[in-house]
Amino acid sequence: MRLSTLLAAAGIDAATSSDPEITRIDYDSRSCEPGSLFVAVRGFHADGHDFAAGAVERGAVAVVAGHGMAQVRAALVVVPDTRVALSALAAAWHGFPSRDMCVAGITGTDGKTTTATMLWAAWAASGLAAGSLTTVDWRSRGTVTANKSRQTTLEAPELQEHLARLRADGVTHAAVETSSHALELHRADHVAYRAGVYTRITSEHLELHGSREAYLRAKARLLELVGPRPDGVAVLDPEDDFAYPLLSRIPVASRLTYTTSPDAPADVRAERLDQGPRGLRVAAATPWGRAEFSLRLAGRFNAANALAALTAACATGAGLDGAVRGLEGLERVDGRMERVEAGQPFTVVIDYAHTAEALHQALTELRPATSGRLWVVFGSAGERDVAKRPAMGAVAARLADVSVITDEDPRLEDRLRILEDIAAGATEAGGRRGEDVVVVPDRSEAIDFAVAHAAEGDTVLLAGKGHESTLISGATAQPWDERAVAEDAIRRRLAGA
C-alpha cells in the first residue's frame, strides 16, 4: 500500500516528502528489500538510526525515525517514539487481526506459558476455535509449531503476523503470553486484548526495568490495554500482596479473582487440593458451578495456573464442563515440571524455573515426594537481572540437599563471574562450597555430575532451560536439548552401574 495510506491506517499524522509504494515493514536494516519501510528503533546494543542509510541502500523507500536524518535519501517520517509507531504500523499492515478475535493476554513472573496453554486447551475442548502464542510453541487450532525464537512475545511485526495467521486459520480465541519486555517496549500496544490474566508477580528483568516497582508498572500495562473495552476482563490473584493492590485499582469492566486457598475470598476457589504421584486433583467453587478435575501436571502451583485458565476460559465464552475436559486432557507443557524416565532408580525433572520464586516453588513441590536427597542443577542468564543470582543461590542452599551451579546462557558476560555471584548467595545462606554447593560451568558436565552421583530415591531437578533449544555462550547460540542431555547422562549412569 502507499505510505500515506499505511500511516493513516496506523493513526500516524506526519508529513512526508513523497508517497512511495510500501511492500513490507522492517526494523532490521539487514532484512530490507526494495519497497521496505524501515523503522529505526533503539535496541540494547545498537541504535537503528545508525543503520538507516544502509537500509536505504538495500532498497528501503521510506524511513520512520525519531529525529530528522538529512543523509537519508528516502521518504522520512519523524515520530515521537519509533517503537510505538512500529506497533501501530505492524497492526495496520496486517489489518488489525486481533480485533477479529477474543485475545487474552497472560502475564506474571512465572506460570505464563502453562496458564496460556491451559487456556488454549479449555477453549478448544469447549468447541471454540482456539490458538495460542507462548514461549514454548504457537498453536492454531490443532496445529502446534515450536517457538524457536527464544522470545516470549515477538516483536510487533512478527506478533501481528502470527495473529493474522491465526485469524486466517479461523481462530476466534487466542491466548497470548505477554512479557514485561513486550509491554515496556510497546510490542503489544496494538493488540486488542479482551482479557488480562495475571499469575503471581515477584521480581525479574530488573536489568530492563530497574526496580520491582517499575517491573510491576510494566505488567500493569496489560490491564490498561484491556481497561477501555466495555467487555474487558481482568483475572487476578487476590493473594498477590505485591501486585493486587495496584491491579485492582485499574478500571476494567469485569474483574474476577482466583485462589488455591480454601478459606480465602475469591470468585474461583479451590475447596480441595490433593497431590499424588500422577498429578493433582482439584475441587473448585466457581460462578458457573462446582468443578472437579484432575491435572497430569506436577506441582501445587499448577493448580493456581489451572484456576486462572479456567476463570479466563469461562469468562470469555467457554462452558465449564468443556473447560474442565480441556484441563484434564492436557498431558504436559514442555519443560514445565517434566519428568525424564529412562529406567533410573531416581527421579529427574526438567523445569523452566529461572527466578528465585520459581525455584522455591519447584523445590518445595519436589521435597515431599523425595525419600532421598534433593538435587538442583541451575544457573542464571548473562546480561539479565543480576540481583536474582545470589537470591537463587540462597533458595537452592536452603531447600536442596545439593546445589550444582552451572551455565544458563552466559551470553557475553564472564560465565565464571555469574556462577560466583550465585555461589556467594548459596554460601551466605549456609551452603558449603565443595560439599553441598558445587560449581560445574559446563552444563552437560553438571547434569552428568548430578545424575552420576544420585542415589536411589533421590530427585534431580534440572532448572532454568526447560524447553529451550539453544544455549547462548558468547555470541553463539549452540543447539541444546535438556531432555536429550539428561537421557544420555542416565544411560551412561546405567551402563556403568
Number of C-alpha atoms within 10 A of each C-alpha: 12 12 20 19 15 18 19 13 17 21 13 16 13 12 13 16 10 14 17 18 18 20 16 17 22 20 26 15 25 11 14 22 20 16 18 25 30 30 27 26 23 16 9 7 6 10 12 20 21 14 18 27 18 15 31 24 17 17 18 29 27 29 28 25 23 19 14 12 18 8 8 17 15 24 19 24 23 19 17 10 16 22 24 18 28 27 24 27 27 25 28 20 23 16 16 21 22 23 16 16 20 18 25 32 28 28 27 23 22 24 23 25 27 25 30 31 29 31 35 31 28 33 35 22 22 21 13 19 20 28 31 29 28 25 24 27 19 21 22 24 22 9 8 13 11 14 18 14 14 13 14 21 22 23 21 27 23 13 20 28 20 19 29 20 15 26 20 11 14 16 22 18 29 28 32 32 27 28 26 25 21 22 21 19 18 21 27 30 22 24 25 21 27 25 30 29 29 31 23 23 21 19 20 26 20 17 12 17 18 12 14 16 14 14 23 22 18 19 25 23 21 30 27 16 22 26 22 13 16 11 13 22 24 28 27 26 24 21 18 15 12 15 23 17 12 12 24 18 8 15 15 22 13 15 17 19 22 29 25 26 15 16 10 14 13 20 18 24 24 24 18 14 17 12 18 11 9 11 16 20 19 21 18 21 18 19 13 14 10 15 18 16 16 20 22 18 25 22 21 20 16 22 25 22 27 27 27 27 31 29 28 30 28 22 21 18 15 22 19 23 18 21 29 26 18 21 26 22 16 16 10 17 19 18 23 25 25 21 18 17 15 15 11 18 14 20 24 26 22 25 23 23 25 23 25 21 20 22 24 18 18 26 24 15 17 20 17 8 16 15 12 15 18 23 26 28 25 29 30 29 24 22 16 18 18 18 15 23 25 24 21 26 31 24 22 31 24 18 20 25 19 23 30 26 27 27 28 24 25 24 19 13 15 13 22 15 12 24 26 17 19 27 30 17 21 27 18 13 17 13 24 16 14 9 10 17 23 20 21 18 18 14 21 17 14 21 26 20 17 25 27 16 11 23 16 13 15 22 28 27 28 28 27 25 26 23 25 21 19 18 21 19 19 15 9 12 13 12 10 16 14 25 21 11 16 23 20 17 20 24 16 14 17 15 8 8 7
